């Protein structure tokens, strides 16, 4: 029985040369058939590991391979790659079918919508129904965690995004990188997110970041379809040969939540008062002095509170990398 784990949208496969594609296909065939090992004609273990990572990121249903080990015979330039599995084949098959059925159940009514609407719905589902797993269980690094258990870490979440987008026929890749501290070139923990292709353009999409900055259960779109320039404020790309993202989707502008001037913010606060809203999220133009911008926001908010003499308690949350603010009125 073939486990049928390969995806029809294999971006990293397309970046490989002809010889490396053969190795890629050997992995796909071996894993699909649940082989214990594959013999690969290659002298470089690092290259084999890189090709396997391409296989893994292109095909998010490969959740059941625990790791690889190698033995080599340099005299004949071949390397035996042992495949270590997490479960027996019958168990793997059951989990695989369960994941496919679950994704189909979630996404099947979205398939005839526009790609933009599909993306919004995937984003909304994941940030509202999946939580970040601070215990870092092994399932959370694969699609099993978010799909089956409603929890995951960045790698599992980004693989789940690709799995759902594959089903919805949207081009999407998993990107490996690091988180960069604000206003610094210093990069820290490894991180994974996605690049998506919509209406002919590529964008960065980091649902994990949007999930973990949410406050008061208000959905955030700070990392929704960003350019290389904007994602580069706090992300460092490590994956090779990823497409350029030269355009911004400008989500907050499209939702009339980009405040160009203090007057725009005052007008927004007046609408909040008239409509009795508890939360507003807005974005401001990027500057080199975030603290000054934050103080200006506080001054405008306090001025408006004094003017309208309503709700006296507020909470201010902010994203200093993307200049997004969330005001919660108590």
C-alpha positions as CSV (number, residue, x, y, z in Angstrom):
1,X,0.0,0.0,0.0
2,X,1.3,3.4,-1.0
3,X,0.7,6.1,1.6
4,X,0.2,8.9,-1.0
5,X,2.0,11.7,0.8
6,X,3.4,13.7,-2.1
7,X,2.0,17.2,-2.9
8,X,1.2,18.5,-6.4
9,X,2.7,21.9,-5.4
10,X,6.4,21.2,-4.8
11,X,8.2,24.5,-5.0
12,X,11.5,23.3,-3.6
13,X,11.6,20.3,-6.0
14,X,11.4,22.8,-8.9
15,X,14.5,24.6,-7.6
16,X,16.7,21.4,-7.7
17,X,18.8,20.3,-10.6
18,X,18.0,17.1,-12.6
19,X,20.3,14.9,-10.5
20,X,19.0,16.2,-7.2
21,X,15.4,15.7,-8.3
22,X,16.1,12.0,-8.7
23,X,17.2,11.8,-5.1
24,X,14.1,13.8,-4.1
25,X,11.9,11.2,-5.9
26,X,13.8,8.4,-4.2
27,X,12.8,9.8,-0.8
28,X,9.2,10.2,-1.9
29,X,9.0,6.7,-3.2
30,X,10.8,5.2,-0.2
31,X,8.7,7.0,2.4
32,X,5.4,6.4,0.6
33,X,6.2,2.7,0.5
34,X,7.4,2.8,4.2
35,X,10.8,1.4,3.2
36,X,13.4,1.1,6.0
37,X,16.1,2.5,3.8
38,X,17.0,3.9,0.4
39,X,20.3,3.7,-1.5
40,X,21.3,7.1,-2.9
41,X,24.1,7.7,-5.4
42,X,25.8,10.7,-3.7
43,X,29.0,11.4,-1.8
44,X,27.8,14.3,0.2
45,X,25.6,13.7,3.3
46,X,24.9,17.4,3.7
47,X,23.4,17.5,0.2
48,X,21.2,14.5,0.9
49,X,20.0,16.2,4.1
50,X,19.2,19.4,2.2
51,X,17.2,17.5,-0.4
52,X,15.3,15.7,2.3
53,X,14.4,19.0,3.9
54,X,13.1,20.1,0.5
55,X,11.0,16.9,0.5
56,X,9.7,17.5,4.0
57,X,8.8,21.2,3.4
58,X,7.1,20.4,0.1
59,X,5.1,17.6,1.5
60,X,3.6,18.4,4.9
61,X,2.0,15.0,5.2
62,X,5.4,13.5,6.0
63,X,4.8,13.8,9.7
64,X,5.8,10.2,10.5
65,X,9.5,10.2,9.7
66,X,11.3,10.7,12.9
67,X,14.8,11.1,11.4
68,X,17.5,9.8,9.1
69,X,20.8,8.0,9.7
70,X,23.5,7.2,7.2
71,X,26.1,4.6,6.2
72,X,28.3,5.1,3.2
73,X,30.6,3.1,0.9
74,X,33.0,5.7,-0.5
75,X,34.4,3.2,-2.9
76,X,31.2,3.1,-4.9
77,X,29.9,6.6,-4.1
78,X,26.7,5.4,-2.6
79,X,25.0,6.2,0.7
80,X,22.5,4.1,2.5
81,X,19.9,6.3,4.2
82,X,17.9,4.6,7.0
83,X,14.4,6.0,7.5
84,X,13.3,6.1,11.1
85,X,9.5,6.1,11.6
86,X,7.5,7.3,14.5
87,X,4.7,4.7,14.1
88,X,4.0,1.4,12.5
89,X,2.6,1.5,9.0
90,X,-0.9,0.7,9.9
91,X,-1.0,3.4,12.6
92,X,0.6,5.9,10.2
93,X,-2.1,5.1,7.6
94,X,-4.9,5.7,10.1
95,X,-3.5,9.0,11.2
96,X,-2.8,10.1,7.6
97,X,-6.4,9.4,6.6
98,X,-7.7,11.2,9.7
99,X,-5.6,14.3,8.9
100,X,-6.8,14.4,5.3
101,X,-10.4,14.0,6.3
102,X,-10.1,16.7,8.9
103,X,-8.6,19.2,6.5
104,X,-11.3,18.4,3.9
105,X,-14.0,18.9,6.6
106,X,-12.5,22.3,7.5
107,X,-11.8,23.6,4.0
108,X,-14.3,21.9,1.6
109,X,-16.9,24.7,1.6
110,X,-14.1,27.3,0.8
111,X,-12.9,25.8,-2.4
112,X,-15.0,27.9,-4.8
113,X,-14.2,31.2,-3.1
114,X,-11.6,33.7,-4.2
115,X,-8.0,33.0,-3.2
116,X,-8.0,36.1,-1.0
117,X,-11.1,34.9,0.8
118,X,-9.6,31.4,1.2
119,X,-6.5,32.9,2.8
120,X,-8.5,35.0,5.3
121,X,-10.5,31.9,6.3
122,X,-7.4,29.8,6.8
123,X,-5.8,32.6,8.8
124,X,-9.0,33.0,10.9
125,X,-9.3,29.3,11.6
126,X,-5.8,28.8,12.7
127,X,-5.4,31.9,15.0
128,X,-8.8,31.2,16.6
129,X,-8.7,27.4,17.0
130,X,-5.0,26.5,17.4
131,X,-2.9,27.5,20.3
132,X,0.9,27.8,20.5
133,X,2.3,24.8,22.3
134,X,4.7,26.1,25.0
135,X,5.5,22.4,25.9
136,X,6.9,21.8,22.5
137,X,5.5,18.3,22.1
138,X,6.8,16.4,19.1
139,X,3.4,16.4,17.4
140,X,3.4,20.2,17.4
141,X,6.3,20.3,15.0
142,X,4.2,18.5,12.4
143,X,0.7,18.9,11.0
144,X,-0.6,16.4,13.5
145,X,-0.5,19.0,16.3
146,X,-2.5,21.8,14.8
147,X,-4.9,19.5,12.8
148,X,-5.6,16.8,15.4
149,X,-4.9,18.4,18.7
150,X,-5.4,22.1,18.1
151,X,-1.9,23.1,19.2
152,X,1.4,23.6,17.4
153,X,4.7,25.5,17.1
154,X,5.9,27.6,14.2
155,X,7.1,24.6,12.1
156,X,3.9,22.6,12.6
157,X,1.7,25.6,12.0
158,X,3.5,26.6,8.8
159,X,3.3,23.0,7.5
160,X,-0.5,23.1,8.3
161,X,-0.9,26.3,6.4
162,X,0.7,24.7,3.3
163,X,-1.4,21.6,3.7
164,X,-4.6,23.6,3.8
165,X,-3.5,25.8,0.9
166,X,-2.5,22.7,-1.1
167,X,-6.1,21.5,-0.7
168,X,-7.4,24.9,-1.6
169,X,-5.1,25.1,-4.7
170,X,-3.1,28.1,-3.6
171,X,0.7,28.1,-4.1
172,X,2.4,28.1,-0.7
173,X,5.9,27.2,0.6
174,X,7.3,26.8,4.1
175,X,10.2,29.1,4.9
176,X,12.9,28.5,7.5
177,X,14.5,31.5,9.2
178,X,15.1,33.2,12.4
179,X,13.4,35.8,14.5
180,X,15.3,39.1,14.6
181,X,15.1,41.3,17.7
182,X,13.6,44.7,17.0
183,X,16.1,47.4,15.9
184,X,18.9,44.9,15.9
185,X,20.8,42.7,13.4
186,X,21.0,40.0,16.1
187,X,18.9,36.9,15.1
188,X,17.7,34.4,17.7
189,X,15.6,31.3,17.7
190,X,14.9,29.3,14.5
191,X,11.5,30.1,13.1
192,X,9.3,28.9,10.3
193,X,6.5,30.7,8.3
194,X,5.1,30.8,4.8
195,X,5.3,32.5,1.5
196,X,2.1,32.5,-0.5
197,X,1.3,33.4,-4.1
198,X,-1.8,35.4,-4.7
199,X,-2.9,37.1,-7.9
200,X,0.5,36.6,-9.4
201,X,2.5,38.1,-6.4
202,X,4.4,36.5,-3.6
203,X,3.9,37.5,0.0
204,X,5.2,36.5,3.5
205,X,2.6,35.1,5.8
206,X,3.4,34.4,9.4
207,X,0.3,33.0,11.1
208,X,2.3,32.0,14.2
209,X,3.3,35.6,14.9
210,X,-0.2,36.8,14.4
211,X,-1.5,34.0,16.7
212,X,1.0,34.8,19.5
213,X,0.5,38.6,19.5
214,X,-3.3,38.4,19.8
215,X,-4.7,40.1,22.9
216,X,-8.3,40.2,24.1
217,X,-9.2,37.5,21.5
218,X,-9.0,40.0,18.7
219,X,-7.6,38.6,15.4
220,X,-4.4,40.3,14.2
221,X,-3.0,40.7,10.7
222,X,0.4,42.3,11.4
223,X,2.2,39.6,9.4
224,X,-0.4,39.1,6.7
225,X,1.1,39.2,3.2
226,X,4.2,41.3,3.8
227,X,7.0,42.2,1.5
228,X,10.6,41.2,2.0
229,X,11.3,44.7,3.4
230,X,8.6,44.6,6.0
231,X,9.1,41.0,7.1
232,X,12.8,41.8,7.4
233,X,12.2,44.1,10.3
234,X,12.0,41.1,12.6
235,X,12.6,38.0,10.5
236,X,15.8,36.6,8.8
237,X,15.3,34.2,5.9
238,X,17.5,31.1,5.9
239,X,15.8,29.0,3.2
240,X,17.6,29.1,-0.1
241,X,16.0,30.1,-3.4
242,X,12.8,31.5,-2.0
243,X,10.9,33.8,-4.4
244,X,11.2,37.6,-4.0
245,X,8.3,39.3,-2.2
246,X,8.4,42.9,-3.6
247,X,4.8,43.9,-2.9
248,X,2.8,44.5,0.2
249,X,-0.8,43.5,0.5
250,X,-1.4,46.5,2.9
251,X,-4.1,44.7,5.0
252,X,-4.7,47.5,7.4
253,X,-4.9,50.1,4.6
254,X,-7.5,47.9,2.8
255,X,-9.5,47.8,6.1
256,X,-9.3,51.6,6.6
257,X,-7.2,51.0,9.7
258,X,-4.0,52.7,8.6
259,X,-3.7,56.1,10.4
260,X,-1.6,58.5,8.4
261,X,-2.0,61.5,10.8
262,X,-3.1,62.2,14.4
263,X,-6.3,63.6,12.8
264,X,-7.1,60.1,11.3
265,X,-6.7,58.6,14.8
266,X,-8.9,61.2,16.4
267,X,-11.6,60.4,13.8
268,X,-11.3,56.7,14.5
269,X,-11.6,57.2,18.2
270,X,-14.7,59.3,17.7
271,X,-16.2,56.4,15.7
272,X,-15.3,54.0,18.6
273,X,-17.3,56.3,20.9
274,X,-20.3,56.5,18.6
275,X,-20.4,52.7,17.9
276,X,-19.6,51.5,21.4
277,X,-16.7,49.4,20.3
278,X,-14.4,47.7,22.8
279,X,-11.4,47.1,20.6
280,X,-9.6,48.9,17.7
281,X,-6.5,47.8,15.9
282,X,-4.7,50.2,13.6
283,X,-1.3,50.7,12.0
284,X,0.8,53.8,11.8
285,X,3.5,54.9,9.3
286,X,6.9,53.4,10.1
287,X,9.5,55.7,11.7
288,X,12.9,55.2,13.3
289,X,11.6,56.3,16.7
290,X,9.0,54.0,18.0
291,X,8.9,55.4,21.5
292,X,8.1,58.8,20.2
293,X,5.3,57.3,18.1
294,X,3.9,55.4,21.1
295,X,3.9,58.5,23.2
296,X,2.0,60.4,20.4
297,X,-0.6,57.7,20.3
298,X,-1.1,57.8,24.1
299,X,-1.4,61.6,24.0
300,X,-4.1,61.5,21.2
301,X,-6.0,58.7,23.0
302,X,-5.9,60.6,26.3
303,X,-7.0,63.8,24.6
304,X,-9.9,62.0,23.0
305,X,-10.9,60.4,26.3
306,X,-11.0,63.8,27.9
307,X,-13.0,65.3,25.0
308,X,-15.7,62.6,24.9
309,X,-15.7,61.9,28.6
310,X,-16.4,58.2,28.2
311,X,-14.6,54.9,29.1
312,X,-11.8,55.9,31.4
313,X,-9.8,52.7,31.4
314,X,-7.8,51.5,28.4
315,X,-5.2,48.9,27.6
316,X,-2.7,49.7,24.9
317,X,-0.9,46.8,23.2
318,X,1.5,47.3,20.4
319,X,3.9,45.7,17.9
320,X,7.0,47.8,17.7
321,X,8.2,46.1,14.5
322,X,5.2,46.6,12.3
323,X,3.8,49.7,14.1
324,X,0.5,48.1,14.8
325,X,-1.5,49.2,17.9
326,X,-4.4,47.6,19.7
327,X,-6.6,49.7,22.0
328,X,-8.9,47.8,24.4
329,X,-11.5,49.9,26.2
330,X,-12.7,48.5,29.6
